[in-house]
């Protein structure tokens, strides 16, 4: 089957889109195309890239419109194909493709209405308008699209169960195994007292509280905060650069992020309590820390506590309390044997359960059913029947069992 993945807002080598989904489908024998901004016009790991770059000096809205039009041109050039759309912005294009006879899959990375309310938390009217816009577009998608691929069961609950599968953002555990780390691995007891945070840097993701916390950690521990990621707020970037104990790196390729993970002592995931932050299972960062054997300090929200405390891979704190964050950092740095054991438990959980193997198999199964023209079960399935593409709930639930795949079996 020819499959065409399209995004106008993600980076070319996005982990979910390229590294996991596209490469998995290519390895399963599909002809895979990826239409994305800033991409090289070449064939990589079985995936043919099609660039829709635009002038980076243009305002964001104009760049997105330019990419949208170029993506639409590529979509119609690549027909016949099954189209896999990764942005809510692309739903109108998906409707046009459906009218032209194509099969369309909508990949829901986030709860976009909740994301709007989180991102625009300080602007309630704008947040309400944008949330309603995403909800309306996704209502159109429900009426028209063939299948939905959702990043968690909480997200999937908003879509028809007979056309929806859950494909979580669990790590490719092979990326975190020697020789993948390319000599970057350093035995835990020999690592410097480095606390790591990678991802987008913003107030709602707790960075100001982390900055205050790092200054409260006793100076004689020699602790440093290492930040890898993007700033959208120039004032916050300047404030961060002025903190003495901070090593500030720009966005890094994922291979370099992995190298950094294997040289740190603690990973931070301290999002503030906003609507889009409550679902721990969608946190790439959390599972990447676990995969690298890092003990984590995470937000004390119900699903985060269930996962972190339940697997014994770290500590949970109020993400808005710098004193509590500092105390957790100090505890892990002054109890290295306990911290290392937490990291080992997290790594074991990823190797056994929270990895891409089962997620990729479920995605390939979805495409096999589309290729064979199979219909999904109806909404009126008998009691006890499972939504399309899900696995049975384990007899003895464990932390985050509601979202953890039943396969593969622990190795």
C-alpha positions as CSV (number, residue, x, y, z in Angstrom):
1,X,0.0,0.0,0.0
2,X,1.2,3.5,-0.7
3,X,0.8,5.6,2.5
4,X,1.4,9.4,2.6
5,X,2.0,11.1,6.0
6,X,1.5,14.8,6.0
7,X,2.3,17.5,8.6
8,X,2.7,21.3,8.3
9,X,3.7,21.9,11.9
10,X,6.1,19.1,12.9
11,X,9.8,18.8,12.3
12,X,11.0,16.5,9.5
13,X,12.4,13.8,11.8
14,X,9.7,14.0,14.4
15,X,9.9,10.9,16.7
16,X,6.3,9.9,16.5
17,X,5.9,10.5,12.7
18,X,9.1,9.6,11.1
19,X,11.2,7.6,13.6
20,X,8.3,5.4,14.7
21,X,5.3,5.4,12.4
22,X,6.8,5.9,9.0
23,X,9.8,3.7,9.5
24,X,7.7,0.9,11.0
25,X,5.3,1.0,8.0
26,X,8.2,1.0,5.6
27,X,9.7,-2.0,7.3
28,X,6.4,-3.8,7.0
29,X,6.6,-3.4,3.2
30,X,4.5,-0.3,2.6
31,X,5.5,2.4,0.2
32,X,5.8,5.4,2.6
33,X,5.9,9.1,1.7
34,X,6.3,12.0,4.2
35,X,5.2,15.5,3.2
36,X,6.7,17.9,5.8
37,X,8.3,21.3,6.2
38,X,12.1,21.6,6.2
39,X,12.6,18.1,4.9
40,X,15.4,16.9,2.7
41,X,14.2,15.8,-0.7
42,X,15.5,12.3,-0.4
43,X,14.8,8.7,0.6
44,X,15.8,7.8,4.2
45,X,15.1,4.4,5.9
46,X,12.5,3.4,3.4
47,X,10.7,6.8,3.6
48,X,10.5,9.2,0.7
49,X,10.5,12.8,1.9
50,X,8.8,15.7,0.1
51,X,9.7,19.1,1.2
52,X,7.2,21.9,1.7
53,X,9.6,24.5,3.1
54,X,8.7,28.1,3.2
55,X,10.6,31.3,4.0
56,X,11.5,31.1,7.8
57,X,11.4,35.0,8.0
58,X,7.7,35.1,7.2
59,X,5.2,35.4,10.0
60,X,4.1,32.0,11.3
61,X,0.5,32.3,9.9
62,X,1.8,33.0,6.4
63,X,4.4,30.1,6.6
64,X,1.6,27.7,7.6
65,X,-0.7,28.8,4.8
66,X,2.2,28.4,2.3
67,X,3.0,24.9,3.6
68,X,-0.7,24.0,3.6
69,X,-1.0,24.8,-0.1
70,X,2.2,23.0,-1.0
71,X,1.1,20.0,1.1
72,X,-2.2,19.9,-0.8
73,X,-0.3,19.9,-4.1
74,X,1.8,17.0,-3.0
75,X,-1.2,15.1,-1.7
76,X,-3.0,15.3,-5.1
77,X,0.2,14.3,-6.9
78,X,0.6,11.2,-4.7
79,X,-2.8,9.8,-5.2
80,X,-3.8,7.0,-5.1
81,X,-2.7,6.7,-1.5
82,X,-3.9,6.2,2.0
83,X,-3.3,9.6,3.7
84,X,-2.3,9.9,7.3
85,X,-2.7,13.4,8.6
86,X,-0.9,14.5,11.7
87,X,-2.3,18.0,12.3
88,X,-5.8,19.2,13.0
89,X,-5.1,22.0,10.6
90,X,-5.2,19.4,7.8
91,X,-8.7,18.2,8.4
92,X,-10.2,20.3,5.6
93,X,-7.6,18.8,3.2
94,X,-8.6,15.4,4.5
95,X,-12.2,16.1,3.6
96,X,-11.2,17.0,0.0
97,X,-9.1,13.8,-0.3
98,X,-12.1,11.8,0.9
99,X,-14.3,13.4,-1.7
100,X,-11.7,12.3,-4.2
101,X,-12.0,8.7,-3.1
102,X,-8.9,8.4,-0.9
103,X,-8.8,6.7,2.5
104,X,-7.8,9.1,5.3
105,X,-6.4,8.4,8.7
106,X,-6.3,11.3,11.3
107,X,-3.6,11.0,13.9
108,X,-4.5,12.7,17.1
109,X,-1.2,13.6,18.9
110,X,-2.9,15.6,21.6
111,X,-6.2,16.7,23.1
112,X,-6.2,19.8,20.9
113,X,-9.0,21.7,22.6
114,X,-7.3,21.1,26.0
115,X,-4.0,22.1,24.4
116,X,-5.5,25.5,23.3
117,X,-6.8,26.1,26.8
118,X,-3.3,25.3,28.2
119,X,-1.3,27.3,25.7
120,X,-3.6,30.3,26.0
121,X,-4.2,30.0,29.7
122,X,-3.7,33.8,30.2
123,X,-6.1,34.7,27.4
124,X,-9.5,33.0,28.2
125,X,-11.4,34.4,25.3
126,X,-8.8,33.4,22.7
127,X,-8.5,30.0,24.5
128,X,-12.2,29.4,24.3
129,X,-12.4,30.4,20.6
130,X,-9.4,28.2,19.6
131,X,-10.6,25.2,21.6
132,X,-14.1,25.5,20.0
133,X,-12.4,25.7,16.5
134,X,-10.4,22.5,17.1
135,X,-13.5,20.8,18.5
136,X,-15.5,21.8,15.4
137,X,-12.8,20.5,13.0
138,X,-12.6,17.2,14.8
139,X,-16.3,16.9,14.7
140,X,-16.0,17.1,10.9
141,X,-13.2,14.5,11.0
142,X,-15.4,12.1,12.9
143,X,-18.1,12.5,10.2
144,X,-15.7,11.9,7.4
145,X,-12.4,10.1,8.2
146,X,-11.8,6.4,7.9
147,X,-9.7,5.8,11.0
148,X,-8.3,7.6,14.0
149,X,-4.9,6.9,15.6
150,X,-4.7,8.4,19.1
151,X,-1.8,8.9,21.5
152,X,-3.6,7.8,24.6
153,X,-6.9,6.3,25.7
154,X,-7.9,9.6,27.2
155,X,-7.6,11.2,23.8
156,X,-9.3,8.2,22.0
157,X,-12.4,8.6,24.2
158,X,-13.4,11.6,22.0
159,X,-13.5,9.5,18.8
160,X,-15.6,6.5,17.6
161,X,-14.4,3.4,19.2
162,X,-15.1,1.3,16.1
163,X,-12.7,3.4,14.0
164,X,-10.1,4.2,16.6
165,X,-6.9,2.6,17.8
166,X,-4.5,3.8,20.5
167,X,-0.8,4.1,19.4
168,X,1.2,5.6,22.3
169,X,4.5,7.5,22.2
170,X,6.5,4.9,23.9
171,X,10.2,4.8,23.1
172,X,12.0,2.8,20.5
173,X,13.9,0.9,23.2
174,X,16.5,-0.1,20.6
175,X,17.5,3.6,20.6
176,X,18.5,3.3,24.2
177,X,20.6,0.1,23.9
178,X,24.3,-0.2,23.3
179,X,25.8,0.4,20.7
180,X,23.0,3.0,20.0
181,X,24.3,5.4,22.6
182,X,27.7,5.5,20.8
183,X,29.9,5.4,23.8
184,X,27.9,8.1,25.6
185,X,27.0,5.7,28.5
186,X,28.6,6.5,31.8
187,X,28.1,4.3,34.8
188,X,25.6,6.0,37.1
189,X,27.9,6.4,40.2
190,X,30.5,8.2,38.0
191,X,28.2,10.8,36.6
192,X,28.4,14.5,37.6
193,X,25.5,15.9,39.6
194,X,23.6,17.0,36.5
195,X,19.8,17.4,36.5
196,X,18.4,17.3,33.0
197,X,15.3,18.8,31.3
198,X,14.7,18.6,27.6
199,X,11.8,19.9,25.5
200,X,10.0,23.2,25.1
201,X,10.9,25.7,27.8
202,X,7.9,27.7,29.1
203,X,6.2,28.9,32.2
204,X,3.3,26.3,31.9
205,X,6.0,23.6,31.7
206,X,7.3,24.7,35.0
207,X,10.7,26.2,34.1
208,X,10.6,29.3,36.4
209,X,9.9,27.1,39.4
210,X,12.7,24.7,38.4
211,X,15.1,27.7,38.1
212,X,14.2,28.8,41.6
213,X,14.6,25.2,42.9
214,X,18.1,24.7,41.4
215,X,19.3,27.8,43.4
216,X,17.9,26.2,46.6
217,X,19.9,23.0,46.2
218,X,23.0,23.1,48.6
219,X,25.9,24.6,46.7
220,X,28.3,21.9,48.0
221,X,26.6,19.3,45.9
222,X,27.9,20.9,42.8
223,X,24.5,20.4,41.1
224,X,23.9,21.9,37.6
225,X,20.7,22.1,35.6
226,X,21.2,21.2,32.0
227,X,18.5,22.4,29.6
228,X,18.0,21.2,26.0
229,X,15.2,22.7,24.0
230,X,13.3,25.7,22.6
231,X,12.3,29.0,24.1
232,X,9.3,30.9,22.7
233,X,9.5,33.6,25.3
234,X,12.7,35.7,24.9
235,X,12.3,37.2,28.4
236,X,12.3,33.7,29.9
237,X,15.3,32.7,27.8
238,X,17.3,35.8,29.1
239,X,16.3,35.1,32.7
240,X,17.4,31.4,32.3
241,X,20.7,32.4,30.8
242,X,21.4,34.6,33.9
243,X,21.1,31.7,36.4
244,X,24.6,30.7,37.5
245,X,24.0,26.9,37.8
246,X,22.4,26.4,34.4
247,X,24.0,25.0,31.2
248,X,21.7,26.1,28.4
249,X,21.9,24.2,25.1
250,X,19.7,24.9,22.1
251,X,17.5,22.3,20.5
252,X,19.5,19.1,19.8
253,X,19.0,16.2,17.4
254,X,17.5,13.2,19.2
255,X,20.7,11.2,19.1
256,X,22.4,14.0,21.0
257,X,19.5,14.1,23.5
258,X,20.1,10.4,24.2
259,X,23.8,11.0,24.8
260,X,22.9,13.7,27.3
261,X,20.4,11.4,29.1
262,X,23.1,8.7,29.6
263,X,25.4,11.3,31.3
264,X,22.9,12.9,33.7
265,X,21.7,11.8,37.2
266,X,18.1,13.1,37.3
267,X,15.4,13.8,34.7
268,X,12.7,16.5,35.3
269,X,9.1,16.4,34.1
270,X,7.4,19.2,36.0
271,X,4.5,20.4,34.0
272,X,1.9,22.7,35.7
273,X,-1.7,21.6,36.2
274,X,-3.3,22.7,33.0
275,X,-5.8,20.7,30.9
276,X,-3.3,19.2,28.4
277,X,-0.8,18.2,31.1
278,X,-2.8,15.7,33.1
279,X,-2.3,12.6,31.0
280,X,1.1,11.1,31.8
281,X,0.9,8.5,29.2
282,X,1.5,11.1,26.4
283,X,4.7,12.4,27.9
284,X,7.6,11.5,25.6
285,X,10.0,13.0,28.0
286,X,9.0,10.9,31.0
287,X,9.4,7.6,29.1
288,X,12.7,8.7,27.5
289,X,14.1,9.4,31.0
290,X,12.9,5.9,32.1
291,X,14.4,4.3,29.0
292,X,17.8,5.8,29.8
293,X,17.7,4.6,33.4
294,X,17.3,8.1,34.9
295,X,15.3,8.5,38.1
296,X,12.6,11.1,37.5
297,X,11.0,14.0,39.4
298,X,7.5,14.5,38.1
299,X,4.4,16.4,38.7
300,X,2.2,15.0,41.4
301,X,-1.0,14.5,39.3
302,X,-3.0,11.3,39.6
303,X,-1.9,9.6,36.4
304,X,1.7,10.7,36.9
305,X,1.8,9.5,40.5
306,X,0.2,6.2,39.4
307,X,2.9,5.6,36.8
308,X,6.0,7.1,38.6
309,X,5.3,5.8,42.2
310,X,3.7,2.6,40.9
311,X,6.8,1.6,38.9
312,X,9.1,3.0,41.6
313,X,11.1,5.0,39.0
314,X,11.2,8.3,40.8
315,X,9.5,11.0,43.0
316,X,6.5,13.2,42.5
317,X,6.2,16.8,43.9
318,X,4.0,19.8,43.5
319,X,5.5,21.3,40.3
320,X,4.7,24.9,41.6
321,X,6.7,24.4,44.8
322,X,10.4,25.2,44.3
323,X,11.3,24.1,47.8
324,X,9.7,20.7,47.3
325,X,11.5,20.3,43.9
326,X,14.8,21.3,45.5
327,X,14.3,18.8,48.3
328,X,13.6,16.0,45.8
329,X,16.7,16.8,43.8
330,X,18.8,16.9,46.9
331,X,17.4,13.5,48.0
332,X,18.3,11.8,44.8
333,X,21.8,13.3,44.7
334,X,22.6,12.4,48.3
335,X,21.1,8.9,48.0
336,X,22.8,7.7,44.8
337,X,22.1,4.0,45.4
338,X,18.4,4.6,45.8
339,X,18.4,6.9,42.8
340,X,20.2,4.3,40.6
341,X,17.7,1.7,41.7
342,X,14.8,3.9,40.7
343,X,16.4,4.4,37.3
344,X,16.9,0.7,36.8
345,X,13.2,0.1,37.7
346,X,12.1,2.7,35.1
347,X,14.4,1.2,32.4
348,X,13.1,-2.3,33.1
349,X,9.5,-1.0,32.8
350,X,10.3,0.4,29.4
351,X,12.0,-2.7,28.2
352,X,9.1,-4.9,29.4
353,X,6.0,-2.8,28.7
354,X,6.4,0.8,27.8
355,X,8.1,0.5,24.4
356,X,7.2,0.8,20.7
357,X,7.0,-2.9,19.9
358,X,3.3,-3.3,20.7
359,X,2.4,0.1,19.4
360,X,4.0,-0.4,16.0
361,X,2.4,-3.8,15.6
362,X,-1.0,-2.2,16.3
363,X,-0.4,0.4,13.6
364,X,0.7,-2.2,11.1
365,X,-2.5,-4.1,11.9
366,X,-4.6,-1.1,11.2
367,X,-3.0,-0.6,7.8
368,X,-3.4,-4.3,7.0
369,X,-7.1,-4.0,7.7
370,X,-7.4,-0.9,5.5
371,X,-5.6,-2.7,2.7
372,X,-7.8,-5.7,3.0
373,X,-11.0,-3.6,3.2
374,X,-12.0,-5.0,6.6
375,X,-14.8,-3.2,8.5
376,X,-14.2,-2.4,12.1
377,X,-16.6,-3.7,14.8
378,X,-19.8,-1.7,15.3
379,X,-20.5,0.5,18.2
380,X,-23.1,-1.9,19.3
381,X,-20.6,-4.6,20.2
382,X,-21.5,-7.1,22.9
383,X,-20.7,-6.5,26.6
384,X,-17.0,-7.1,27.3
385,X,-16.0,-6.6,23.6
386,X,-13.0,-4.3,23.2
387,X,-12.7,-1.2,21.0
388,X,-11.0,-1.8,17.6
389,X,-7.3,-2.4,17.9
390,X,-7.0,-2.5,21.8
391,X,-5.7,-5.3,24.0
392,X,-7.4,-7.0,26.9
393,X,-6.9,-5.4,30.3
394,X,-4.5,-7.5,32.4
395,X,-6.0,-9.6,35.1
396,X,-3.8,-7.9,37.7
397,X,-3.7,-4.2,36.9
398,X,-0.4,-2.5,37.5
399,X,0.5,1.2,37.3
400,X,-1.1,2.8,34.2
401,X,-2.5,-0.5,33.2
402,X,-5.4,1.3,31.6
403,X,-2.9,2.7,29.0
404,X,-0.2,0.0,28.9
405,X,-0.2,-2.5,26.1
406,X,-0.6,-6.1,26.9
407,X,2.0,-7.1,24.3
408,X,4.8,-7.8,24.1
409,X,5.3,-10.1,27.1
410,X,8.1,-9.1,29.5
411,X,11.5,-10.1,28.2
